[in-house]
Amino acid sequence: MRLPIAAGLATAAVSITLYPLFSALDWFWAGLGAILVVTTVSALTFRRTVPRWAGPPLALLALLVYLVAVFAGDQAWLRFIPNLRAADALAALLGEGFDAIQRYAAPVPPRPGVLLLTTAGIGLIALLADVLAVRLRRAALAGLPLLALFTVPAAVLSDPIGWPAFIAGALGYIGLLIADGRERVGQWGRAVLVRRPRAGGTARADAAPLALTGKRIGVTAIVLAVGLPALLPTLAPNPLFGFGVGSGNGPGGNTITIPNPIASLRGQLTQPVNAVVLSYRSDDNASRYLRMYSLDTFDGDQWTMSQPKGRPENRVSAGPLPAPPGLGQGTPVKAYSSELLVSEEVEGLSFLPLPYPVTSVQIEGDWRADESTLMVFSTHDTAGGRRYTVSGQEPRPSYEELRQAAGAPDEGLAERYLRLPGDLPRRIRALADQAAGDAATPYEKAVRLQRWFTTEGGFTYSLRTQGNGNDALVEFLRNRAGYCEQFAAAMAVMARTLGIPARVAIGYTGGTGVNGLWQVRTHDLHAWPELYFDQVGWLRFEPTPAGGIGQATAQVPDYSQPPASATGEEEDGRTTPSAGPNDQDAEDAVAAQRAPRDPDAVTGGQPALAEEGVPAGAKIGLGALGALLIALAPAAWRALTRRRRRAAWTRGGPAGASAAGAATAAGPAPSLGRAVHGTWRELADTLEDLGLGHDPGDSPRALARRLVERHELDAETSAALTRIAMAEERLRYARTPGAISPLTGDLRRVRRALRATVSRGRRLRSVLLPASTLRRLRQAGGRVLDGFDRLEMIRLWPSRRGDDGRAQAPAETRERVPAGR
């Protein structure tokens, strides 16, 4: 009986580690129901009258009935009996679930298909654990399916699992091992030493010492597993770059696996170490955003990108890249070139970080450009450790050119970059119209949108929220708190509702630079929207407000902060001249309006170094300080205990006659009793701390006499010790103890004399590692660990009766005599 319950509890405890994968608790209750079904069937079939092989098939059938009742009850007979229609419904839900887990980034919403996959998986894990631990009696092997369940969030998420969930899962597995061990010990035969039976019970083998040892070992292992990594400094992020970009179908393949950048964006921003990803130099000493992915499709749940197409003639080694889409011949441009070096620690990166747009890329290997987005990728090579040179022509349109630019000049571009799902909530369209206000042109609407997100809409930066579907998008616009991906996704969707072609770019901000060398770090990973304007092409906008991780290196583009009217008068009353391509004074005036997070604006052209986190030396120091504080905890506890006992005399009332009057025929006053007993316990703890020892069976008077004789105490100390002992005896045995003076002075004198009888090392140990406090800690830990023993008291049916009619313990716990005795 104990084993099936322990196996079910272990599975439930380990399943808690799945919490980061879901946005609601529906999965937990559904999975808990599956565990209860499997555990109940296992417990009911764990009897001598049921064949051992029948339990797992019956549990599997019961699990199927449970899944049908919960997820396909409308199609089943009597809402729980499986049939073909119910099977078809479950199969359809399974397909939806597999599709959803490919589309959503964690935490996923509680979609029925996802819930079915999760519940069925938890139920099967519970069944496997039950088969191994209960049927095959291999409780240690039951950890394998539990470990498989534990590794799911570890494989999907870059964030670590919370230590409370880890501890819960580890305790569940240890509880299963302990239950199995007690079952085996109880079947070894008749014990010579047996535990005293409870009322109405029978004597049984005393396995408590063995169980307590196992508990202590298990809990110690858990504490070390949680505590040691927290004290060790993190040397480097692993992996440094975790988008999971594959290189296709193996060596020589001609396809590339499309990554899911959004699923890993938040994990990169929350990495504890802000490591260098790449560095670069530019001939104009300017920083530029480095784009890797261009997401063009919004299906109502998330932004994804179409399969990039790189034909042989689009190899970057074959010549210039295709012309930037939409950039007209008359638009002014600024030529530049940059040399980039990707860190060797970057693994699996098949897309090059590049400014947009670029005209040529010089790099070794087979790298190709997608014609419509200018993403450069490879099906054979990766970017880690690569050095490459790029040249580009950055558009520098004037304010008037942007005002006159149309949004979508042809149907092909509009079909791809204006497409929205039919069930897009009306709330999103209404907010887009509200943010755009009375703006007349696509460019003015885009500027209003950016301003609404960064200043006027009341948005704040936060990594606590995530997701990009319709529901998550509405929730983000309601709460107005999120991180860069949500701002980029929201602005791109709202721009499409206003008729502006839009897409989402993911890459890195320009980083920070000193003396012409720019360094891009992990926390510079960023998402931003790109909007299309005829004769200008795709332009970057920056809707993410300042204040978040990595946002210190983000820059609001100059062209997105023009004067609000042709006369240069802004809404806040300030005047700024228009910025034309050849008007250097106007460009400087516009550049002065950069957001405060622009490093150039803050430091006057000398950007500050990026925050690298806590240095390793400081982490080691903090870890040593934490270990020291933990080591001093027993000493602090001992000092507080001594102070509390000494203060008891202040609360115990005046001495002498008043104290005598406080004692009546009914016994001494409670406060006086606590003070006297506390003094005596303090004396006993002092003896234990100093290693002098005492027999708990001695009377106070006998102990005082032995101490005086053994340590040859002087007359005053002997008198003080005698007063303490006599006060304790009178409080214990006398009907009316009489007058008792405060004993704090006597205790202080006795402690001084006893400390003088031992060595300096023993005195130091009594302060830093007091044995009395350590004993109490061990006792408290033993009481906590003994909570596992409550599993023994669980009984789902009464004990069977023997031939004489008296109650007997269940067969699996009765004493047995080995054959031959």
N, C-alpha and C positions, 0 to 999 in steps of 0.2 A: 504493500500500500504506500509506503514511504517513497519508493523509487519513482512511480509514475507521477506523483505530485511534485517531487523534486525536479524531474525532467521538465515538466510543464512550467514550473517557476523559473528554471534556468532559461528556457526559451523566451519566456515573457521578459525576463530581465535583459537578455541580450538584444531583444527587438527594440528596446528603448533607444538604442544607438541609431535607429533609422530616423530620429526626429528631425535632423536638418534637411531631409529630402522633401518634406511636405510642408505646406502652408497651413494645414489644419490638422486636428487630431482624429479625424474620421478613420484614418488608417489604423490607428492604435486600437480603437474599440473593435473594429472589424477583425483585426489580427488577434486580439485577445479572445474574441469569441471562437475563432478557429482553434486556438490553443486549448481553451476549455473543452471543446468538443473532443479533441484528440486525447486529452488527459482523462476525461471522464470515461471514455470507452476503454482506455488502457487500464484504468483502475478497476472497472467493473469486470474486465476479462482477466485480471491478474489473480486468478484463483485456481485451486487444484481441479475444480470441476470443469474448467474451460481449457481446451487444448492450447498450448503455448503459441502455435502457429496461427490461430484464429484472430488474435488481437489486432495485428497490423491491417489485414484486409478489412475488418470491421471498422477500424478507425478511419481508413481511407474512404470507405463507403459513407461513413457519418460525415466526414469532411466534405464530400461531394454534395450530400444532402444540404449541409449548412450553406455552401456556396450557392446552390440553386435557390434556397429559401431567401437568401439575402440579396442576390443580384439578378435572379431570373424568376422570382416568385410569381409574376403575372403570367408566365408561360408554362408553369409546372402544374401538375395535378395536385389539387388541394394545397397549392402554393409552396410545396416543399418536395414532392415526389418527382424525381427527374424523368424527363421524357425527351423526345427528339426536338421539340420546339425549344425547350429549356436549354438543351445542348447547343442548338444553333445560336441562341441568345448569348450563352457564355462564350462561344467561339468568336462571335462578333465583338463582344466586349474585350476579349483578349487581344484581338487585332487592333482595336482602338487604343488599348493600353500600350502595346508595343509601339504604335505610331506616336503616341503622346510622349513617351519617354525619350524619343528621338528629337522631338520638337521643343520640349520645355527645358528651361534651365531651372535647377533646384533653387528654392523650394517649389515643387509643382503643385498646382491646384488639385483639390480632391475630385478628379474626374472618375466616373464609375469604372472605366477600363483600368486606370492606374490602381484604384482601390482593389479591384479583383486580382490583378497581378500580385499586389503586395500581400493581400490576405491569403491567397493560395500559396505563395512562397513561404510565408510564416507558418502556415499549417503544415506544409510538407517538411519544413525544417523541424517542427515539433514532432512529426511522425518519425523522421529519421533519428532524432535524438532519443525518442522513446524506444525504437527498435534496438539501438545500440546499448542504451543504458539499462533497459528493463528486460527485454527479451533475450539479448545476447550477453547481458551482464558485463558489458565493456563500457563502463561509465567514462573512462578516460577518452575513448574513441568518440564518444558523443560530442566532445569538444570540436571535432572537425566540422560538422554541419553548423554548429554554433559560430565557429570562426568564419565560415562562409557568409553567414548572415552579418557578422560584425564587419567584414571587409567591404560590404556594399557601399556604405557612405564614405569609407576611406578611399575607395577607388574612384568614386564619382566627384567628390568635393576636394578642393585644395585646402579648405579650412580644417583644422584639427577637430576631432570629436571632443565635446566637453568632458572634463574629468568626472563629474557625477555620473554620467551615463556609462563611462568606462568602468567605474567602480561597481555600479549596479550589475553590469554584465559579468564582471569577474566574480563578484560575490555569488551570483546565481550558479556559475559553473562550480565554484568551490563547494557550495551547498550540495550540489549533485554528487560530487566526489565524496563528501562526508557521509551523505545518506547511504551511498553504496558501501563505503567502508564499514559503517555500523551494521549494515545488513550482514556483511561477511563475518564480522567479529562475533555477532550474535549466534552464528551457526557453527562455531568452533567446538561446541560441546558443553558439558556441565562445568561451570566455573567454580574454582575453589573459593574465591572471594566473590560474593555476589552483592549487588546493591540492595539495600533494605527495601522491601516491597512497600508500595503505597497501599492505602486502605483498599481492600478488596482485590489487590493485584497479586502477582506472583513474582518470585525472585528471578532475576535474570543477570546475565553477565554484565559486569561493570566495565563498559568501554569508554567511560567519560574521560579518564586521563588520556587515552589514545586520541579521542575526538578533539579534546582541548588542544593537544599538541598540533594536530592537523590544522585546526582553526588558526592557531597562532602563526604557523608557517604560511598559510594562505594569505592571511591579512597582512603579514609582514611583506610578502611578495607584492601584494597590491600597493601598499604604501611606498615601497621602493620604486615600483613601476611608475607611479604618479609623481613622486617627489624628486627622484634623481634627474629626470629630463628637465624639470623646472629649474634645477640648480646648475645645469650645464649650459654654457653659452652656445648659441646657434652660430655655426661657422659660415654656412652658405645656404641659400635656398635650394631646395632639391625637390622637384626640378626647378631650375631657374625660370624656364619659360614653358608653361604647361598647357598650351592650347591643344596639344594632342594632334598636331598636324601630321598626317601620314604622308608617305611618299608614293602612294599608289598601290599597285598590285605586286610590289616586290621589285627587285632589280630588273631594269629593262622595261618596266611597265610604261604605258602611255596615258594613264589617267591619274588624277590626283584626288585624294580624299578631301572633301570640303570640310574645313574645320568649323567648330561652333564657337566663335570668339566670345559671344555674349555669355556663354556658360562659364567661361574662365575669367572674365574681366574682373569681377568682384574679388575672386580669389587672389588675383595678382595684386590688386590694390591693397589687400589686407595682409600681405606677406610681411613677417616681422623684419626681414632684412631688405633694405632698399639697395639692391645690388646693381652694378653697372651692366646694362644690356648691350649698348653700343656707344661709340664715340665718333665724332665727325668734325671736319673743318670745311668752311666755305670761303670762296674767294672774296665775298663781301662781308664776311664775319657776321652774318645774320642767321638767326635760328629759324627753322621751318618745321612744321608738323610733318611727321613721317608716317604715311598711310601704308597699311598692309592689306586690309580687307575692305571691300565695298559691298555693302548689303543693300540689295535693290528690291527685295520682295517682302511685303508685309501681308501675312495671311490672316491677320486678326489675333494671332497668338504670339508671334515673334518675328523679328527681322532676320532674314536669311539671304544668302547670295546665290545667284544662278551659277551653274557650272562654268568656270572660266574656260575659254577656248584659246589655245595657243597653237597656231599653225606653224609649220616649219619655216615659212617666210617671216614669221614674227619673232624669230630668235633675236635676242638683243645683240648678239654678236654679228648678225647679218647687216646691221645698219641702224639708222634712226628708228625710233619707235613710231607707231601711228600717230597722226596729228591729234591733239586733244579735241574731243568732241565739242562742237559748238563754238570754239574760239575763232572769231572772225579775223580777217586780215587787217582791218583797221584798228583793232584794239591794241593800245600800247602794251608792251611787255618789257620785263626786265630779265636779262640773261644772267645766269649764275652757274656755278659748278661747285660740287661738293665731293669730298672723299670720305667714305664711311668705313668703319671697322666694327664688325659684330663680335661680341665676346665669344671665346671658345666654349664657355659654359652653356651657351644656348644650344639646345638640342631639338631636332625635329622641325625646325622652322623652314618651310618650303616657299614662303612668300617673302619677298624682299621689303624691308622698310624703306620707303622712298618718299621724297617730296612730291607734291602734285601741282602741275603736271611736269613730267620729265620728257626730254627729247631723245636722250641716249643713256645707256647704261653699259659700262665696261666691267665685266666680271667673268671669271673663268667658270666653265660649265655650261650645261644646256638650260638656259633660262629664257622663258618666252613671255610675251606681253599679251594680255587680253585686249582686243581692239576697243571694246566699248568702255572699259573701266581703267585701262592702263595699269592694272595689277600685273606685277612681274612674278612669275612662279616657275617652279621646276618639278618635274616628275622623277628626277634622279638625284638631284643635289639638295643640300641644305645650306642655310646661311651661316651656321655657326662657324666662327673663326674666319669668315670671308672678309676680304678687303675689296671694295669696288668704288668706282667713280661714276658720278651722274652729272648730267648737264640738263638744264631746263630753261624755260622761258615763263616767268611768273606774270600772269595778267595784272595790269595796273590800270583798270578802267577808271574813268572820271565819274563824278556824281551824275552828270547829265546823261552819260552813256548808260549808266545803270538804270536811271529812271525811265529811259526810253526802251529798255530791253524787254522783249516779250518773254513769256514763261515757257510755253511749249509750241515751237514752230511747226512740228510735223506730228502726224498721227502715231508713227512708230515709237517715238520718244514718249509721247503722252501715254500710250498704252502701257508702256513698261514702268514709267516713273510717276504716274498719277493714279495707278490702280490701287483701290482700297476694297476691303471686304464689304459685302452687302450688309452685314449686321453690325457695322461700326456704330457705336452708341451716338445718339444725337447730341449728347452732352459735349462730346469732343468737337463736333462741328460748331456748336454754339460758342464754346470757349475760344475757338480759333477766330470766329467772326468778332467776338468781343475784344480779343487782343489786337486784331488788325485795325479795328476802329474804322475811321474814314479814309484809310490809306487807299490811294487810287491805283497804283502800279504794283506789279509783283515784287519789285525790289523794296518799295516802301512797306509792303505787308511783311516781307521777311525781316526788315529792320525792326518793325513793331513787335513781331513775334519774339525776336531775340531780346529786346528790351523788356518784354513782359516776363520772360523767364529770369533774367539776370537782376532786374531792379524793381519792376512795378508789381509783379505778381505775388510777392511775398514767399518765394521759394527758398529753401535752404538745402545745403549739401549734407547727405547722410548715407552711410553704407549699410544701414540697418534694413533698408527696404530694397526689394529687387523684383524682377519679373517684367515682362513686356507684352503680355496679351491684352485683349480688350478690357477685361476686368481689372487687371493690374494697372493698365494705363489710366482708367477712370479713377482708380484708387489713388494713384500717384498725383493726378491733377486735383484730387480732393484734399489729400493730406499735404501736398506741396513740399515734399521732402524726398530726396532720392540721390542717386549718384549719376555719374556722367552718362552712362548708357541710357538711363531713363529720360534724361533731358534731351539727349540726341534723338532718341526714338520718338518722344512726344512731339518735338518740334518738326521732325520730318513728316509725321502723320498729319499734323495740323497744317503744315505747308501744302501737302497734297490736297487737303480739303479746300484750300484757298486757290487751287489751280496752279501751284508752283511745283514743277518736278523736283523730287527730293529723294535722297538716299542717305544711308548711315555709313560713315567711315569709322574704322577702328584701327588704331595704330598708337603712335607715341607723340606727345608734345615735343617741342624743340629742345627740352632739357635745360641745363644750366651750363654756362661757359666761363672760362677764365683764360685770358690771353689767346683767344681765338679757338680754343679747343672746347667743344661742346660735348657733354656727357649726358646720355639718356639712361635713366634708371627704371627699375621695376615699377615704382610708383608713378612714373610718367605715362604709363599705359592709359589710354584715353579713348573716348568715343565722341564724335561730333557729327552734325548734319552737313551735307553738301547740297546746295540748291543750284538749279540750272537757270541760266539767263541767256537768251539768244544773243549771238555775236560775242559773248563773254565766256560761255561755258560753265563749268562747275566751280562754284565758289564755296569756301568753308565759312561756316558761322559758328559762334561759340555761345550756346545758351546756358551752359553750366555755371552757376554762381560761384564766386570765390569762396575759399575756406575749407575745401576738402583735401584729402590725401592726393598729392600729385597736382593739385590745381594751382599751386604757386607758380608753375611753369607754363600754365595755359595763358593764351593771349587772345584778346578780342581783336579781330581784324580791323585795320583802319578803315577799309571801305564800308564796314558795317556800322560805322558811327559818323555818318555825314551830317551836315546841317539839315534841318527838317524842311527848309524851304529854299528856293533859289536865291533869296536875298540873304541867306545866312543866318536868320534869326531862329534860335532854338526855342523849344517850348518852355525852358526854364529862364528865358530872358537873355541868355548869353548870346553873343554873336561870334560866329566863326566863319572865315572865308571858305569857299568851296575848294576842294583839293583836286586840282587838275594834274595831269601827268607831268607837266613841265613847270609847275609852280612849286618851287622848293619851300617857300615860306608857308604856303597852304598845307603842304605835306607835314611840315614840322608842327603846325598848329593842330592838325588832326591827330598826329602822333602823341601830342601832349594829353589827349583825352583818353589814352589807354586806361584800361581797368587797373586798379591797384595791384592786381596779381601779376601784371606784366613785369618781369624782372628788370627790363630796361628802364621802365618808368620809375621803379623803386630805387634802383642803385645807380641811376645815371650812366647806363651803359656797362656797368661792371656787375653782372648778376651774381648773387650770393650762391655759395655751394649748396647743393641739395642736402637735406637732412638725411644723415646716414643711419639714424637710429642710435641706440645705446651701444657704445664701444664694447668689445669683448672683455677688456679689462674691467670696465665698470660692471658688466654682468657678473664676472667672477667675484668682484668685491661685494656686490649685492647678494649673490648666492652665499658667500661666506658669512656675511652679516646675518642673513636669514637663518643659516645653520647655527650661528652663535646664539641668536635669540631663542631658537628651539632648545638648544642645549641648556640655556639658563632658565627655561620655564620651570623645572622642578625647584630650583633655588628660589625663584620668585613666589611660587606657590607656598613653599615652606615659610618664607618671610611673612606673607599675608596671613597664613594660619597662626603664626606666633603673635602677630599684631592683633588679630581678632581675639585670641584667648586673653591677651593682656587687657584689651579693652572691655572684656566681660566684667572685670571688677568695677569699672566705672558704672556699668549698668546694673550691677548687683546690689547697690544701695550702700549706705555708710557702714563702717566697721563697728566692732565692739557691741555695745548694747543695742544699737539699732539693728544690727544683723541678728542678734539674739532675739530681739522682739519680732523680727520678720518670720522667725521659725515658730510654728505652732505645734500643737499636738498632732496635727494632721501631717506634719512633715516640714522640711525646710522650704523656704521660698524658692520658686523655680529659678529665678535669676541668680540667687546665691549658689544653688546646686550646680548650675552651668559653669559658674566661675571657678568653683573648687574642682569639679571634675575636669574642666579644661586645664587647670594648673597641673593636675596629676597626669593627664594625657600628654601635656607638654614635656613633663619630666621623662615619661616613658619614651616619647619620640626622641628626646635628646640622647638617652642611653642608646637607642637604636642607631641614630645617626653617627654617634661616636664609636660604634662597634663594641660597646661595653656589654650589651645584652642584659636581659632579665627574664626570669621565669614568670609568665603570665599567671601561674597558679599561686605565686607568693602573695601573701597579704601585704598591704602597704607598710605595716610596721616591720615585717620580716625583710622586705626589700630595703628599707631605710637602714636597718641594722647591718645587712650584708654590705651595703655600699660604704658605710662608715668604717667597717672592719677591713674591707678589701683595699680601700684607697687611703686609709688613715687620714680621714678628714679632720680638720681642726674643730675646736669646740663650737665656734660660732656657726660654721657650716653644718656641723652635726645637729645643732639646735634648729637651724632653719629647715634642714631635711626632715627632722622629726616633726616639726609643726606642719609641714605639708602632708606627711603620711598620716598624722593623727586627724587632720581636718578631713582627709579623704575617708578614713575609717569611720569617723563620726557621721559624715554625710551618708555613708553606705548603711550603717547598722544602727545608729542611735535614733531613738524616737524624736528627741529634741537635741540637736547638735550643740546648742548653746552659742556663745559668742565666738565668731571666727573673724580674725583680722585679715586684711588683704595679704595675699601671699606673693605678690609680684616681686617685692624686694627679696624675699626668701628664695624664690625661684631663680632670680638673677644671680644671687650669691652661689647657689648650688651649681648652676650651669657653668659659672666661671671656674669653680673648683674642679668640676669633672673634666672640663676642657683642658685644664692644666695637667691632667694625668695621662693624656695621650700625646702622640707625636704631632708635629706640625702638619705633616701630610694628611693624617687622619682628620685633623681639624679642618683643613682646606676641603677635603672631600665631603665632610659633613655639611659644609656650606653650599658647595657647588652641586653635589650629587647626594642630597639627603636620602638615606635609605628608607626612612618612614614615608616620604612622599612617593618614592619609586614603588614601594609596596602597595600604596593606595592606587597608584596608576595601574599596576598589574591587576589588582583586584577589580578595578573598574573595567579594564579591558576583558577580564575573564567573564564578568557579568554580561557585557555586551556580546561576547562570542557565544555565551551559553544560550543566546536567543535561537540559535540553530536547533537546539535540542527540542524546541517546541514542535518540530515536525513529528516527533515521536508520538505526540498526544493526539494526532489526527486520526480519527476512526470514522469511516463512513457507514459501518454497521457494527452491531454489538459482537463481543467475543463469543466464539462458539463454546458449547458446553460439552464436557466430557461424559463418559459413561456414568459417572456418579452424580451427574446433574450439576456439578459445580462449574463456575465460569473458568475458562482457560484462556490464556493469551493466544493470539493468532499463531498459526503454525510456523510462520516465518520468524517469530521472535521467541518461541518456547525453547527452554533448555533441552539440549540433546546430549545423549551419552554416546560417545563413539563406540563402534562395534568392538567387541573383545574385552570390554570392561565388565 
